[in-house]
Amino acid sequence: MNIELIVIGKTDSKEITALVEMYSKRINFYNRFTITYIPDIRNNKSLTEAQQKTAEGEAILKLIEPSDRVVLLDEKGAEFRSVEYADWLQKRMNSGVKRLVFVIGGPYGFSEAVYARANEKISLSKMTFSHQIIRAIFTEQLYRAYTILRGEPYHHE
């Protein structure tokens, strides 16, 4: 199974970028993992929140194949402890899914079309994080899940 993370816009912070790159390399030791960056919508200051979500949604949907399992990182999604998330990931790996696609939306979230296409939603916390910092949190949790599944000493319970 290949795992892809789709995100809107580049990360402004070198520190966040470095963390995402570090965990991405670690994840690739276990499984093929890629990140696809969708450029920020141009002239977004002249767009309403709904128009910006629609434009971002169209760009996201162009990258998704019909056979993909799509998981939105969304505040209204299911919450897991790290061990539960590892179990969730193992079930997806065992299901025969060829590509598991996680999506982090822009600052206003997702369009209705993206919600309609999604198979699942996961929340990484009840707290709200910027759509940039969540990239580092997500990649760390994905790496953590693989170490849990392998019984490696990274996670302490």
N, C-alpha and C positions, 0 to 999 in steps of 0.2 A: 504494500500500500504506500502510495506517495502522499505526503502531506504538504499542503500549500497554505500560506497565509496571505490573504489579499488585504491591503491597506490603502487608505486614501492619503496621498501626499507624502513628501519626504519628511524625515525627522529633523527638526531644527537643531537638536542638541547632540553634540559630539559624544557626550557621555552616554546618552540613551542609545545612540547608534552603536557604540562600542559594546554595550551590554547585549544588544540584540545580535550583533555579529558573533560575539563569544558564545552565546547559548545556541545560536544557529549551527555553528561548527560542531558543538558538542552533540546536538540532536542528530546531525548527519552521520555521526559515528554509529547510531542505532538504526536510522531510517532516513530515506531521502526526504529532505525538507527544503522548500523554497519559499521565498517571500516575493510577492509581486506588488510593486508600488504603482498605484494609479495616480497620475499627476493631479494636483489640485485643480479644481474647476476655475477656468479663467474668468475674470471679471465677476467673481462671486459677490462682490460688494453690491452689485446692481441686481442680484437675485434675491428672491424671498427665500426663507428657510426651506419651504416646500420645493421650490424650483431647484435649489442646490441639492437637496436630497434626491430629487428625481434625476438630475444630471449625473450625480455620483452613482445612483442605482443602475442607470443604463450602462455605465462604464463597468460596474461590477458584474452585471449579468452577462456582458459580452465575454467574460473570462471563464464562465461556468459552463461545463458540459452537462448534457442531460443525465449522464450516469454518475455525476459527482454527488457525494454526500456533503451537504452544505450546512455549516454550523456558524451561526452568528454569535459574536461576543457582544452580549446585550444585557443591560441591567435587569431586564425582565426574564432572563433565562434561569435555568436550573443551576443551583449552587452545589458544589462538591467540596469535601475535604480533599486534600491531595491524594490520599490513598483511594478514595472513591473515584476521583478523576482518572487515576491510573487504571482502575478496573473498567471504567467507561471506555477508555482508549483501547484497552485489550479487547473488549467486545466488538468495537468497530474494526479492529485489525482482523479478528476472527470471522467477521461477517462477509468477507470477500470483497469489500469496497476497494476499488482500484485507486481512487483519489478522494481524500478527505480534505475539504476546503474550509478553512476558518476565515471569517471576514471581520475586520474591524472597520466600522463605518467612520464617516467624517465627524465633525464637531456636533452635528445635529442628529446623528444616528442614521437610520436606514429608511429608504422609501418603502411604500406598501408593496411594490413589486418585488423587492428583495425579501421582505418578510414572507411574501407568498411563496417564493422559491425555496426558502430555507427549509431544511429538514428538522433542525433543532436550534435551540438557543441556549447558550451557557453564559452565566454571570460569574466573573472572577471575584466579585465582592459586592456587598450591598452599598459600598461607597462608590462615588463617582470619581473616575480617573480621566485624565486627558487622553484623547485618542492616540497620543504619541507615547506616553509612559506605559500604557496598557500593552504596547508591543513588547517591552522588556519584561513585564510581569508575565505575559502569556508565554513567551519563549522560555522563560525560567521554569514555569509550571510544566510545560511540555517536556523539557529536559528532566525535571524532577520525576515526572510520570514514568519515563523510560528507566530511570535509575531504580524506582520502586519496583517496576516489573522485573528488572534483572536482579533484584535483591542486593543492590550496591549500597554502600554506606552513606551516600549523599543525604538521604532523608532520614530524620530521626523521629521516631514515634514513641 
